[in-house]
Amino acid sequence: MKLKSCMGNALLKILEGMAGAIFEYKAYPCSEKIKSAAEVLVQKHPCLEESGSKSRCDGCRDSLVFKMGNFRRKLSKSGCPEVNVNSGKRSKISPDGDSPHSKIKWPRRAEVNFLPQLPQGETEESLERLRVVLVEELEETDQDKIDLSLVNSSMCRTFALRCKEIVTLSPTIEHIQDRWPALFLEEQVCVCVCVCVCVCVCQPRDVNSDRTVVLRCLPAIIQEDDSGVLITCTEGTSQDPAAIKRPAAIKRPAAIISVIDDNGDVAAVPFHPGRVYVVLEEKVVMKDFQCWPDALVCLYGLMYSLQHGYPNCMKNMFGFIQKVLLNLDGDRMKPKVLALKNQL
C-alpha cells in the first residue's frame, strides 16, 4: 500500500512538472500535443504503460489534460494575464456568464508573446501616460521633427498594454488608429510581428518583382478568388483611395489597393504601382507604399498585431504564408495548403 502511495505521489509531481513545462510553450495546447507529451512520458517511464488502452497512454493523457486545467486555474487566481483573460465564465458563482468553451482567447497563429505581463515597475496608469506622450509626438505637423527613437522605445514599453487592450476589448480599427497611431507605421508593423512570433517578415527590397509573381500566383494555385482583397485601380478612378467614389472598392474587411497610371491594365499584376494602400475594416490604415509585396507584408503584420482574422476568401493563402513560408504552427494545415506544400 505504501509502495502504491509513493508511486502516486511521484506521478503527481511528474505531471505537475510536465504541466508547467507545457505551459511555457502553450497555455492551451491541442489534444495532439498533449498526446505526444503523454507518449514521451510513457516511453521514459514504461511502468506507466496501460495494457488496456489502445495507445498505451490514454490515462496519462487524461491526467495531463486535468493537470493543465488545474495549473491554468492556479495561474488565473495569481493574476497571470494569458489565462486570467478567460476567467469569469459560466459557473455556480456566475450562472449568467458565457459558456466556459466559448470565446476562448488564446494564441491562434503561433504567437510567442500573446498577452505578456506589464514591464517590471510599470502600471497601466504609467503606460497610459506614456501612450499619451506618444500620440502627442506623432501629432507634430512637421514630420521631420518627430523623435523616432522616442517612438520606438515607447512602443516597446507599451507593448503589453496594447496587447491587453486589443485582446480583451477587441476595439475597432478606427479606435486603435486614434489611440495607437504609431502602430500603423511600416517600421512598427515589422517590429510588432517580430515581437509576437520572433520572425522577421521585412526583407531587403531587391527581389520585389519575384515576390510579386509568387504572391499573386498563390491564390490561383490554391483556387481562391483574390479579387475581393487585391484591388487595382487607375489614377483616373480616384486621386485618393480613401475617397474612392465606388463604395464597393473600399467597403471590405481587408484589402490592398494598387493605383496605376491611367494607361495601365487593371487586370494585370501591378509590378510597379504608383501607390499602394492597405485597408482594414473599410478604412485606409496605411498608404503610399511603392511596392506591392511590402503592403501585403504590412497587412499580414497588422492582422497579427490587431488580432484580426484572415479574409474568408483568402484564408488558405494567408494560412500558407503562416504555416509554410514562416513555419508558424505548421503541424496543422488545411488540405489545400498541405497539398501545395507537398507539391513544392
C-alpha positions as CSV (number, residue, x, y, z in Angstrom):
1,M,0.0,0.0,0.0
2,K,2.9,2.3,0.9
3,L,4.5,1.5,-2.5
4,K,1.4,2.5,-4.4
5,S,1.2,5.7,-2.4
6,C,4.8,6.6,-3.2
7,M,4.3,5.9,-6.9
8,G,1.1,8.0,-6.8
9,N,3.0,10.9,-5.2
10,A,5.9,10.6,-7.7
11,L,3.5,10.5,-10.6
12,L,1.7,13.6,-9.2
13,K,4.9,15.6,-9.1
14,I,5.9,14.4,-12.6
15,L,2.6,15.5,-14.0
16,E,2.8,18.9,-12.2
17,G,6.2,19.4,-13.6
18,M,5.1,18.5,-17.1
19,A,2.1,20.8,-16.9
20,G,4.4,23.7,-16.0
21,A,6.8,22.8,-18.9
22,I,4.0,22.6,-21.4
23,F,2.6,25.9,-20.3
24,E,5.9,27.6,-21.1
25,Y,5.3,26.7,-24.7
26,K,1.5,26.9,-24.9
27,A,-1.2,27.8,-22.4
28,Y,-3.9,25.9,-24.3
29,P,-2.2,23.0,-26.1
30,C,-4.2,21.0,-28.6
31,S,-5.1,17.3,-28.0
32,E,-2.3,16.1,-30.4
33,K,0.3,18.0,-28.3
34,I,-1.0,16.5,-25.1
35,K,-1.0,13.0,-26.5
36,S,2.6,13.4,-27.8
37,A,3.7,14.5,-24.3
38,A,2.0,11.5,-22.8
39,E,3.7,9.2,-25.2
40,V,7.1,10.6,-24.3
41,L,6.2,10.2,-20.6
42,V,5.3,6.5,-21.1
43,Q,8.5,5.9,-23.1
44,K,10.6,7.4,-20.3
45,H,8.7,5.5,-17.6
46,P,7.5,2.2,-19.0
47,C,5.8,1.3,-15.7
48,L,3.1,3.9,-16.6
49,E,2.1,2.0,-19.8
50,E,-1.5,0.8,-19.8
51,S,-2.2,-2.6,-21.2
52,G,-5.9,-2.0,-21.5
53,S,-5.8,1.1,-23.7
54,K,-5.2,1.2,-27.4
55,S,-2.4,3.8,-27.4
56,R,-1.0,2.6,-24.0
57,C,-1.0,6.2,-22.7
58,D,-4.7,7.2,-22.6
59,G,-4.7,7.5,-18.8
60,C,-1.5,9.7,-18.8
61,R,-3.0,11.9,-21.5
62,D,-6.3,12.4,-19.5
63,S,-4.2,13.1,-16.3
64,L,-2.2,15.7,-18.2
65,V,-5.4,17.4,-19.5
66,F,-6.7,17.7,-16.0
67,K,-3.4,18.9,-14.7
68,M,-3.2,21.6,-17.3
69,G,-6.7,22.8,-16.4
70,N,-5.7,22.9,-12.7
71,F,-2.4,24.7,-13.5
72,R,-4.2,27.3,-15.5
73,R,-6.8,27.8,-12.7
74,K,-4.0,28.5,-10.2
75,L,-2.3,30.9,-12.6
76,S,-5.5,32.7,-13.2
77,K,-6.0,33.2,-9.4
78,S,-2.5,34.6,-9.2
79,G,-3.2,37.1,-12.0
80,C,-1.5,35.7,-15.0
81,P,-2.9,37.7,-17.9
82,E,-2.8,35.0,-20.5
83,V,-5.2,32.8,-18.6
84,N,-6.9,35.4,-16.5
85,V,-8.4,36.9,-19.7
86,N,-10.6,33.8,-20.0
87,S,-11.9,33.8,-16.4
88,G,-15.4,34.8,-15.4
89,K,-17.1,32.2,-17.5
90,R,-20.3,30.4,-16.5
91,S,-20.2,28.6,-13.2
92,K,-22.1,28.1,-10.0
93,I,-21.0,31.5,-8.8
94,S,-21.8,33.3,-12.1
95,P,-24.6,31.3,-13.8
96,D,-25.2,34.1,-16.4
97,G,-21.7,34.2,-17.7
98,D,-20.5,33.0,-21.1
99,S,-20.1,29.3,-21.8
100,P,-16.7,28.0,-20.5
101,H,-15.8,26.8,-24.0
102,S,-16.9,29.9,-26.0
103,K,-14.8,32.9,-27.0
104,I,-11.6,31.5,-25.5
105,K,-8.8,34.0,-26.2
106,W,-5.5,32.1,-26.9
107,P,-2.7,32.3,-29.5
108,R,-4.2,31.0,-32.7
109,R,-1.3,31.8,-35.0
110,A,1.7,30.6,-33.1
111,E,2.2,33.9,-31.2
112,V,5.1,33.7,-28.7
113,N,4.1,36.9,-26.9
114,F,0.3,36.8,-26.9
115,L,-0.6,38.6,-23.7
116,P,2.6,39.4,-21.7
117,Q,2.9,40.8,-18.2
118,L,3.3,44.6,-17.8
119,P,7.0,45.6,-17.6
120,Q,8.5,45.5,-14.1
121,G,7.9,48.7,-12.3
122,E,5.2,49.9,-14.7
123,T,1.4,50.1,-14.1
124,E,-1.4,50.6,-16.5
125,E,-1.6,54.3,-15.5
126,S,2.1,54.9,-16.1
127,L,1.9,53.2,-19.5
128,E,-1.2,55.2,-20.4
129,R,0.6,58.4,-19.7
130,L,3.4,57.2,-22.0
131,R,0.8,56.4,-24.7
132,V,-0.5,60.0,-24.5
133,V,3.0,61.4,-24.9
134,L,3.5,59.1,-27.9
135,V,0.3,60.3,-29.5
136,E,1.3,63.9,-28.9
137,E,4.7,63.3,-30.5
138,L,3.1,61.9,-33.7
139,E,0.7,64.8,-33.9
140,E,3.7,67.1,-34.8
141,T,2.8,69.0,-38.0
142,D,6.4,68.8,-39.1
143,Q,7.1,65.1,-39.6
144,D,10.8,65.7,-39.8
145,K,10.8,66.8,-36.1
146,I,9.3,63.6,-34.8
147,D,11.6,61.9,-32.4
148,L,11.7,58.3,-33.9
149,S,13.9,57.0,-31.1
150,L,11.2,58.1,-28.6
151,V,8.5,56.5,-30.7
152,N,10.4,53.2,-30.9
153,S,11.2,53.0,-27.2
154,S,7.7,54.0,-26.2
155,M,6.1,51.4,-28.5
156,C,8.3,48.7,-27.0
157,R,7.5,49.7,-23.4
158,T,3.7,49.9,-24.1
159,F,3.5,46.6,-26.0
160,A,1.9,44.7,-23.0
161,L,-0.7,47.4,-22.5
162,R,-1.5,47.4,-26.2
163,C,-1.9,43.6,-26.3
164,K,-4.2,43.7,-23.3
165,E,-6.4,46.3,-24.9
166,I,-6.6,44.6,-28.2
167,V,-7.2,41.1,-26.9
168,T,-9.7,41.9,-24.1
169,L,-11.7,44.7,-25.7
170,S,-11.5,43.8,-29.4
171,P,-11.7,47.5,-30.4
172,T,-12.4,48.7,-34.0
173,I,-9.6,49.7,-36.3
174,E,-10.7,53.4,-36.1
175,H,-10.4,53.3,-32.3
176,I,-6.9,51.7,-32.5
177,Q,-5.8,54.3,-35.0
178,D,-6.8,57.1,-32.6
179,R,-5.1,55.5,-29.6
180,W,-2.1,53.9,-31.2
181,P,-1.2,55.8,-34.4
182,A,2.4,54.6,-34.4
183,L,1.2,51.0,-34.8
184,F,0.4,51.8,-38.4
185,L,3.9,52.9,-39.3
186,E,5.6,50.4,-41.6
187,E,8.6,50.0,-39.3
188,Q,6.5,49.4,-36.3
189,V,4.4,46.7,-38.1
190,C,7.5,44.8,-38.8
191,V,8.8,45.2,-35.2
192,C,5.4,44.1,-33.7
193,V,5.3,40.9,-35.8
194,C,8.9,40.2,-34.8
195,V,8.0,40.6,-31.1
196,C,4.8,38.5,-31.5
197,V,6.3,35.5,-33.3
198,C,10.1,36.0,-33.3
199,V,10.2,36.0,-37.1
200,C,11.4,38.9,-39.2
201,V,8.9,39.5,-42.1
202,C,10.7,42.5,-43.6
203,Q,13.3,41.5,-46.1
204,P,15.6,43.6,-48.5
205,R,13.7,45.2,-51.4
206,D,15.8,43.8,-54.3
207,V,13.5,40.9,-55.1
208,N,10.2,42.7,-55.3
209,S,9.3,41.5,-58.8
210,D,9.9,37.9,-57.9
211,R,8.0,38.3,-54.6
212,T,5.1,39.9,-56.5
213,V,4.9,37.0,-59.0
214,V,5.0,34.3,-56.3
215,L,2.5,36.0,-54.0
216,R,0.0,36.8,-56.8
217,C,0.2,33.2,-58.1
218,L,-0.6,31.7,-54.7
219,P,-4.4,32.4,-54.8
220,A,-4.7,30.9,-58.3
221,I,-2.8,27.7,-57.2
222,I,-4.8,27.3,-54.1
223,Q,-8.0,28.1,-56.1
224,E,-9.1,31.2,-54.2
225,D,-10.6,34.4,-55.5
226,D,-8.4,37.3,-54.7
227,S,-10.5,40.0,-56.4
228,G,-12.1,40.9,-53.1
229,V,-8.7,41.7,-51.4
230,L,-6.2,42.5,-54.1
231,I,-7.6,45.5,-55.9
232,T,-6.1,47.5,-58.8
233,C,-7.5,50.9,-59.9
234,T,-6.2,53.7,-62.1
235,E,-5.3,57.3,-61.2
236,G,-8.4,58.5,-63.0
237,T,-10.6,56.4,-60.8
238,S,-9.7,58.5,-57.8
239,Q,-6.8,60.6,-56.7
240,D,-7.0,59.0,-53.2
241,P,-8.4,55.6,-52.5
242,A,-9.6,57.0,-49.1
243,A,-12.2,58.9,-51.2
244,I,-13.0,56.3,-53.8
245,K,-16.3,57.1,-55.5
246,R,-17.2,53.4,-55.9
247,P,-18.1,52.2,-52.3
248,A,-17.7,48.6,-53.2
249,A,-14.0,49.2,-54.0
250,I,-13.2,50.0,-50.3
251,K,-16.0,48.6,-48.2
252,R,-14.2,45.4,-47.4
253,P,-12.8,44.0,-44.1
254,A,-9.3,43.8,-45.6
255,A,-7.8,44.9,-48.9
256,I,-4.7,46.1,-50.8
257,I,-5.4,48.8,-53.3
258,S,-2.8,49.4,-56.0
259,V,-3.1,52.6,-58.0
260,I,-1.6,52.6,-61.5
261,D,-1.4,55.0,-64.5
262,D,-4.5,55.7,-66.5
263,N,-3.0,53.8,-69.4
264,G,-2.3,50.7,-67.3
265,D,-4.3,47.5,-67.3
266,V,-6.2,46.9,-64.1
267,A,-6.5,43.2,-64.9
268,A,-2.7,42.8,-64.9
269,V,-0.4,42.2,-62.0
270,P,0.8,45.7,-60.7
271,F,4.6,45.2,-60.7
272,H,5.3,49.0,-60.4
273,P,2.2,50.7,-59.0
274,G,2.3,54.4,-58.3
275,R,0.9,54.0,-54.8
276,V,-0.4,51.1,-52.7
277,Y,-2.9,51.4,-49.9
278,V,-3.7,49.0,-47.0
279,V,-7.4,48.8,-46.0
280,L,-8.8,47.2,-42.8
281,E,-12.4,47.4,-41.7
282,E,-13.3,49.7,-44.6
283,K,-10.6,52.3,-43.6
284,V,-7.3,53.1,-45.2
285,V,-4.8,52.4,-42.4
286,M,-1.5,52.6,-44.3
287,K,-0.7,54.3,-47.6
288,D,2.0,55.5,-50.0
289,F,3.7,52.1,-50.4
290,Q,5.9,51.9,-53.6
291,C,6.0,48.2,-53.5
292,W,3.0,45.8,-53.6
293,P,4.7,42.9,-51.5
294,D,5.6,45.4,-48.8
295,A,1.9,46.4,-48.5
296,L,1.0,42.7,-48.2
297,V,3.6,42.1,-45.5
298,C,2.2,45.1,-43.5
299,L,-1.4,43.9,-44.0
300,Y,-0.3,40.5,-42.7
301,G,1.6,42.1,-39.8
302,L,-1.4,44.2,-38.8
303,M,-3.6,41.0,-38.7
304,Y,-1.2,39.7,-36.1
305,S,-0.9,43.0,-34.2
306,L,-4.6,43.6,-34.1
307,Q,-5.8,40.0,-33.7
308,H,-7.6,40.4,-37.0
309,G,-8.9,37.3,-38.8
310,Y,-7.8,36.3,-42.2
311,P,-10.2,37.3,-45.1
312,N,-12.6,34.4,-45.7
313,C,-12.0,34.4,-49.5
314,M,-8.2,34.1,-49.0
315,K,-7.8,32.1,-45.8
316,N,-5.7,29.4,-47.5
317,M,-3.3,31.9,-49.0
318,F,-2.6,33.6,-45.6
319,G,-2.5,30.2,-44.0
320,F,0.1,29.1,-46.5
321,I,2.2,32.2,-45.7
322,Q,1.9,31.5,-41.9
323,K,2.4,27.7,-41.8
324,V,4.7,27.1,-44.8
325,L,6.7,30.3,-45.5
326,L,7.0,31.4,-41.9
327,N,6.7,27.9,-40.4
328,L,4.4,29.1,-37.6
329,D,2.1,26.3,-36.2
330,G,2.9,24.3,-39.3
331,D,1.9,20.9,-37.9
332,R,-1.8,21.6,-38.6
333,M,-2.7,22.5,-42.2
334,K,-5.8,22.6,-44.3
335,P,-5.9,20.1,-47.2
336,K,-5.2,22.7,-49.9
337,V,-2.3,24.2,-48.0
338,L,-0.8,20.8,-47.3
339,A,-1.3,19.7,-50.9
340,L,0.6,22.8,-52.2
341,K,3.4,22.2,-49.6
342,N,3.8,18.6,-50.7
343,Q,3.9,19.7,-54.4
344,L,6.7,22.1,-53.5
